[in-house]
């Protein structure tokens, strides 16, 4: 008998997706059998109890899709009411997207951009030194070729200006990381009380969220509190990606995936798409870290200022989105975030994962909002 299959397809943005061409990266596809049926009518009847299909992006770009096939034909579930999937949150949510988080100092992002500019200046200086003999040959004036003696060696005068530009941001980043470690220790010593966040009704994708927030304790250093919710796509599990793409764990990973990275908190959190530092230096004692990694495909709703004793209605994130999906390969994640402004130590985040139902219509999105994978570039 023919099989009713659920086909999941993913091409997830790697670290610094702006440097990659999506068309050159493979699409991971996995087929899950939902049963065998004699006729298409029987398959359609069984399909009514399954989660709806959706498509985010296109096959020429970043791409996340779930669809159903039976006997060589694509079937569309009848979507006439909301649908909530019952899968539990994946470990990434429990370990890295729940609880209290700090916001990295903006100096990390500024210095990273500054280093990019310094590299351009360095290359320009080297090119200038390379062509200077040719410029002198044509009788044109040149500047900065005189030497400066440091100790027993002579250096080009340009080095006096360029070399400090190279090492200054690196030195400042080291100091900034030490300050971040001190901030983390101070925060862990405060033990703030968990906010009481009550969700009114069952959240549904693409509809406003109604919540009630209570803060039992508000330290004197806390100012205002902004609340919003957002949706995004979490990276698929590395082990599942390697299995679907038919690559062994000890072999060279496919394009877009890095080699396995060590984790001091738990194995299995490496999504296989990292390629650089994604957060400031963190304490090893904190399981999962104290900095919130941004979802690389993500949409955020408008922030709203909290008023004590009043319920809030939060506008839904921009665009059309499916509800919560938490499988090994496809992960659509919703979360509510409290952003607490403080007089000392920078802003503080409380992250509450949400279970959101699928809307009563099929979701098809042509263009996806893509972001950097570094925590200091998060839009929260």
C-alpha positions in Angstrom: 0.0 0.0 0.0 1.2 3.6 -0.7 2.6 5.5 2.3 1.5 8.9 3.5 4.8 10.8 4.1 5.7 14.0 5.8 8.7 15.6 4.2 10.7 18.2 6.1 13.1 20.4 4.2 15.6 22.9 5.7 18.4 25.1 4.5 19.3 27.1 7.6 21.6 30.2 7.5 25.1 29.5 8.8 27.0 31.8 11.0 27.4 35.2 9.2 25.0 34.2 6.5 25.8 37.4 4.6 29.0 35.7 3.5 27.3 32.7 2.0 25.4 32.0 -1.2 22.3 30.0 -0.3 22.1 28.3 -3.7 25.4 26.6 -3.1 24.4 25.0 0.2 22.5 21.7 0.3 18.9 21.4 1.4 18.4 18.8 4.2 15.3 16.7 3.5 13.8 14.0 5.8 10.9 11.8 5.1 8.7 10.6 8.0 6.0 7.9 7.3 2.5 8.7 8.7 1.0 5.4 7.8 0.0 3.3 4.8 -3.4 3.6 3.1 -5.2 2.0 0.2 -6.8 5.1 -1.2 -6.2 8.8 -1.3 -9.5 9.5 0.5 -8.2 7.4 3.4 -5.0 9.3 3.4 -6.8 12.6 3.4 -9.0 11.5 6.3 -5.9 10.7 8.3 -4.3 14.0 7.3 -7.0 16.0 9.1 -5.5 15.0 12.4 -1.9 16.1 11.4 -0.1 19.4 11.8 -0.6 21.8 8.8 2.0 22.2 6.1 3.9 25.5 5.6 6.7 27.0 3.6 9.2 29.7 4.7 11.5 31.1 2.0 12.3 29.7 -1.4 14.5 26.8 -2.7 16.9 29.5 -4.1 17.3 31.1 -0.6 17.0 30.1 3.0 14.3 27.5 3.2 12.1 25.7 5.8 9.2 23.6 4.6 6.8 20.9 5.7 4.6 19.1 3.2 2.7 15.8 2.8 2.9 13.4 -0.2 0.9 10.3 -1.0 1.5 8.0 -3.9 3.5 10.6 -5.8 1.0 13.4 -5.2 1.2 16.3 -2.8 -1.7 16.6 -0.3 -2.8 19.7 1.5 -4.4 19.2 5.0 -7.7 20.9 5.4 -7.0 23.9 7.7 -10.2 25.3 9.2 -9.2 25.7 12.8 -6.1 26.4 14.9 -3.8 23.4 15.6 -1.3 23.1 18.5 1.5 20.6 18.2 2.3 18.7 21.4 6.0 18.1 21.1 8.1 19.2 24.0 10.6 22.0 23.7 14.0 20.9 22.4 17.1 21.0 24.7 18.3 24.3 23.0 15.2 26.1 24.5 15.7 24.6 28.0 19.4 25.4 28.0 19.8 28.6 26.1 16.4 30.3 25.7 14.7 30.4 29.1 15.3 32.5 32.2 17.5 35.5 32.9 20.0 36.9 30.4 22.3 39.9 30.2 22.7 42.2 27.2 26.3 42.4 25.9 28.0 45.8 26.1 27.6 47.6 22.8 31.4 48.1 22.7 31.8 44.5 21.4 29.8 45.3 18.3 31.5 48.6 17.8 35.0 47.2 18.1 34.1 44.3 15.7 33.1 46.9 13.1 36.2 48.9 13.9 38.5 45.9 13.3 37.0 45.5 9.9 37.9 49.1 9.1 41.4 48.6 10.4 42.0 45.6 8.1 41.0 47.8 5.2 43.4 50.5 6.3 46.2 47.9 6.7 45.7 46.5 3.3 45.6 50.0 1.8 48.9 50.9 3.6 50.6 47.7 2.3 49.5 48.4 -1.2 50.7 51.9 -0.9 54.2 50.7 0.2 54.2 48.1 -2.6 53.6 50.7 -5.4 55.7 53.5 -3.9 58.8 52.6 -5.9 56.7 52.8 -9.1 55.3 56.2 -8.0 58.9 57.5 -7.3 60.0 56.2 -10.7 57.4 58.5 -12.4 58.6 61.4 -10.2 55.5 61.7 -8.1 55.7 62.7 -4.5 55.2 60.1 -1.8 54.7 60.4 1.9 55.3 58.2 4.9 58.2 56.2 3.5 60.7 57.6 6.0 61.7 55.2 8.7 61.4 55.4 12.5 64.0 53.7 14.6 62.8 51.6 17.6 65.7 50.0 19.3 68.1 48.5 16.8 65.5 48.3 13.9 64.0 50.8 11.5 60.3 50.7 10.7 58.3 52.5 8.0 56.6 55.6 9.4 53.2 54.2 8.4 53.7 51.3 10.9 53.7 53.9 13.7 50.1 54.7 12.9 48.7 51.4 11.5 50.1 48.9 14.1 48.5 50.6 17.1 45.2 50.7 15.2 45.4 46.9 14.9 46.2 46.1 18.5 44.1 48.7 20.2 40.7 47.1 19.5 42.0 43.7 20.5 43.3 45.0 23.8 40.0 46.8 24.4 38.0 43.7 23.7 40.1 41.7 26.2 39.3 44.4 28.8 35.6 44.3 27.8 35.4 40.6 28.2 36.9 40.9 31.7 34.2 43.5 32.5 31.6 41.1 31.2 32.8 38.4 33.5 32.5 40.8 36.4 29.0 41.7 35.4 28.0 38.0 35.3 29.4 37.4 38.8 27.5 40.4 40.1 24.3 39.3 38.5 24.6 35.8 39.9 25.0 37.2 43.3 21.7 39.2 43.2 19.3 36.2 42.6 16.4 38.2 41.1 12.9 36.9 41.6 11.3 35.2 38.7 8.6 37.3 37.0 5.0 36.0 37.0 3.9 35.9 33.4 0.3 34.8 32.8 -0.8 34.1 29.3 -4.5 34.8 28.6 -6.1 32.1 26.5 -4.1 30.0 24.0 -1.6 32.0 21.9 -2.2 31.7 18.1 0.3 32.7 15.5 -0.3 36.0 13.7 -2.8 37.2 16.4 -2.1 39.5 19.3 -0.9 38.1 22.6 -2.7 39.0 25.8 -0.6 38.7 29.0 -0.6 39.8 32.6 2.8 40.5 34.3 3.6 40.7 38.0 6.9 41.6 39.5 7.1 40.7 43.2 10.4 42.5 43.7 11.7 45.5 41.9 15.2 46.5 42.9 16.0 50.3 43.0 18.3 49.9 40.0 15.4 48.8 37.8 13.8 51.5 35.7 11.1 50.7 33.1 10.2 47.3 31.7 9.4 46.7 28.0 7.6 43.6 26.8 7.4 42.0 23.4 7.2 38.6 21.8 8.9 37.2 18.7 9.2 34.2 16.5 12.1 32.6 14.7 13.6 29.5 13.4 16.1 27.7 15.6 19.0 25.7 14.0 18.4 22.0 13.4 20.3 19.5 15.5 23.7 18.8 14.1 23.4 15.1 14.5 20.2 15.1 12.5 21.7 17.2 9.7 24.6 14.9 9.3 22.4 11.9 9.2 20.0 13.4 6.6 22.9 14.7 4.5 24.6 11.2 4.8 27.8 12.5 6.4 29.6 10.7 9.2 30.4 12.5 12.4 34.1 12.0 11.9 34.1 13.0 8.2 34.4 16.5 6.7 31.1 18.3 7.3 29.0 19.4 4.3 29.1 23.1 3.1 27.7 25.5 5.7 28.5 23.3 8.7 31.6 23.6 10.9 33.4 20.9 12.7 32.0 20.0 16.1 32.6 22.6 18.8 33.3 21.7 22.4 30.7 22.7 25.0 31.3 22.9 28.7 27.6 22.7 29.7 26.1 19.8 27.7 26.9 17.9 24.5 24.4 18.2 21.6 23.9 22.0 21.7 26.3 22.5 18.8 24.1 23.2 15.7 27.0 22.7 13.3 26.6 26.1 11.7 28.9 28.2 13.9 32.0 29.8 12.5 33.2 32.3 15.0 32.7 33.9 18.4 28.9 34.2 19.0 29.0 35.8 22.5 31.3 37.6 24.9 33.4 35.5 27.4 31.1 33.5 29.7 31.4 31.8 33.0 31.7 28.1 32.7 29.6 27.5 35.8 26.5 28.8 34.1 24.7 26.0 32.2 24.0 27.4 28.7 25.5 30.8 29.2 24.1 34.2 30.3 23.8 35.8 26.8 20.9 35.2 24.5 21.8 34.0 21.0 19.6 35.5 18.4 17.6 33.3 16.0 19.1 33.8 12.6 15.7 33.9 11.0 13.5 36.0 13.2 10.6 38.6 13.4 9.9 40.7 16.4 6.7 42.4 17.5 6.5 46.0 18.8 7.8 46.7 22.3 5.3 47.9 24.8 5.9 49.6 28.1 4.6 47.6 31.2 2.3 49.3 33.7 1.9 47.6 37.0 -1.6 46.1 37.6 -2.7 46.3 34.0 -3.0 43.5 31.4 -1.2 44.0 28.1 -2.0 43.2 24.5 1.1 42.6 22.4 1.1 43.1 18.7 2.1 40.0 16.7 5.5 39.9 14.9 5.6 41.2 11.4 4.7 38.9 8.6 2.9 35.5 8.5 4.3 32.7 10.6 3.3 29.1 11.5 2.9 28.0 15.1 5.4 26.2 17.3 7.3 23.3 15.8 10.0 21.5 17.8 11.4 18.5 15.9 15.0 17.6 15.4 15.1 19.2 11.9 12.4 21.9 11.8 12.1 24.2 14.8 9.8 27.2 14.8 10.1 28.9 18.1 8.0 31.6 19.9 9.1 33.5 23.0 8.0 36.4 25.1 10.8 38.7 26.3 10.9 41.2 29.2 13.6 43.9 28.7 14.4 45.6 32.0 16.3 48.8 31.8 18.7 49.3 34.7 20.8 52.2 36.0 23.8 49.8 36.5 25.0 46.8 34.7 23.1 47.3 31.4 19.7 45.9 30.4 18.4 42.6 31.7 16.3 40.1 29.8 13.7 37.5 31.0 12.8 35.0 28.3 9.7 32.9 28.5 9.2 30.2 25.7 5.7 30.0 24.4 3.6 27.2 22.8 1.7 28.8 19.9 -1.0 27.2 17.8 -0.9 27.2 14.0 -3.2 29.7 12.3 -6.3 28.4 10.5 -4.7 29.1 7.1 -1.6 27.7 5.4 1.5 29.8 5.8 3.6 30.7 2.8 6.4 33.2 3.2 8.5 34.2 0.2 11.2 36.4 1.9 12.7 35.7 5.3 14.3 38.2 7.7 17.9 37.0 8.4 20.2 38.2 11.2 23.7 37.8 12.4 24.4 34.9 14.8 26.2 37.0 17.4 24.6 37.9 20.7 25.8 41.5 20.7 23.8 42.0 17.4 20.5 40.8 18.8 17.6 43.1 18.2 16.1 42.7 21.7 
